[in-house]
Amino acid sequence: MIPREVEGRILRLGGVERWPVGTIARELGVHHEAVERVLAQAGVPRVLPARPSALDPYVAFVVEQWRRYPRLTASRLYRMCRERGYVGRPDHFRHMVARYRPQAPAEAYLRLRTLPGEQAQVDWAHFGTCRVGRAERPVVGLVVVLSWSRAIFLRFFHGMETELFLRGQAEAFSRWNGVPRVCLVDNLKSAVIERMGDVIRFNPLLLDFAAHYRFEPRPVAPARGNEKGRVERSIRYIRGDFFVARRWRDLDDLNAQADAWCRGEALERPWVEDRRRRVGEVLAEEQPRLLALPANPFPTEERCEASVGRTPYVRFDGNDYSVPHGCVRRTVTVLACPREVRVLDGALEVARHRRTYDRGRQVEDPAHVAALVASKREASRHRGLDRLAHAAPSTRALLKRLAERGETLGGSTARLLLLLDAYGAEALEGAVGEVLARDVPHFHAVAQVLEQKRAARGRPPALPLALPDDPRLRDLDVRPHALSGYDALAAATSQGPAATSQGPAAPEDPTPEGGADREPQPPASR
């Protein structure tokens, strides 16, 4: 800033004495551009230097072009003059033609006055970003100002969705216990979807909200910030008095501090219309003039339709929330408020979770996971039951008898499936029918019948022992010894100790080939 006395000397030397700009700058020790600015603001014609300039032949052309096209840029004029023979540098050209640029006339504005309870002004304000887990979230504040009392309401959000825009206004109305008759808003998408002059297409959700609270939404004219000057000045006041150098943990903490500030310092500041009064006093006078609140608040939950894929999760705001497994491959409705997320299947609420503002998180309800695991196990058991019923229908009656005796159906089904794979459907059906006819419903009875029929046909065992995959064991031929020694031992035991001491008679080897001079020995007595 140039002192007032220096400005006076510049005006006297340039306007009266007709000194050149450079002479005034050297004499007073100021920059020549400052001298030019002071003289131009006072309307003093500049004294051009006596030496000619390369721009002189083009001055008339420049003035004529700017008269016809006031918004023409100096760089474009330089190219036009260059094509016509101008040889000067572009920076010197811009400096020289600045004095010929037409100046727009200054516009005067009327001071807008409102009645108590008549109007509120609403606008968003950006306050940077913050990190929530792995996510970088924006921090935006919704500012609502009562135009007469200048009372401020401030609420911070992580986005600028229409539902948040309406939620902030609803909280402001609740704070003041009343609704202004007109809400002046900017031409943002939360309020105005499309505008062609005075023809406005409002956001349908805003129209429903305004009808519920019975106020008039009124967008300001484009590029006319003076119409909502109260909220603009309030935003500057918030940045300097509240937000700068403030520490906060999360959005809840920031909103708690903003609420205390709006109830405290913001209401204690002097009222602009009468500096002897406070904003809080004037607000108390304005509140009775506000419209009464409706009986029920307007629903301001964020709402969207979401598709559940093959996994039982629904994605909302960059995170996955679990739903019951019965909702897969369906479209559900997600309703979200600042603290929780609800999922509706039609009119039925199927899930409720605490909301997270992180990114890429998987929020689960343990009950949903447990139900899915149980369903998978039950489905596996039912697939086994269906296979058994199709291959051997008598197994249904057998499993029913087993359940009546307290046997586990899962284990019994698995064992019967092993028998089905080993012996085949026809053999299993016959064995189960025989067991049921003899009234001995048990898995081991079925296995015994199958094994007896196999042995009677002279076939190899159907259920071999699970041996290691060793080439030395794969082709090994194991011959069982005769079991007649056990019969002799049992007979000797029944005759008394004397017979036992003599030992059982050596049985004949039923398979003498390969071991004719070696008789198998019975096992030792227990």
Helices and strands as residue ranges (DSSP letters): H 4-15, H 21-28, H 32-41, G 56-58, H 59-68, H 74-83, H 90-97, G 98-100, E 119-132, E 135-146, E 152-157, H 162-176, E 182-185, E 192-196, E 199-202, H 204-213, E 216-219, G 225-228, H 229-238, I 239-243, H 251-263, H 265-268, E 270-271, E 274-278, H 279-286, G 287-289, E 302-307, E 313-316, E 319-322, G 325-327, E 331-336, E 340-345, E 348-354, E 362-363, H 366-391, H 395-404, H 409-423, H 425-437, H 443-457, H 471-474, H 484-495, H 497-502
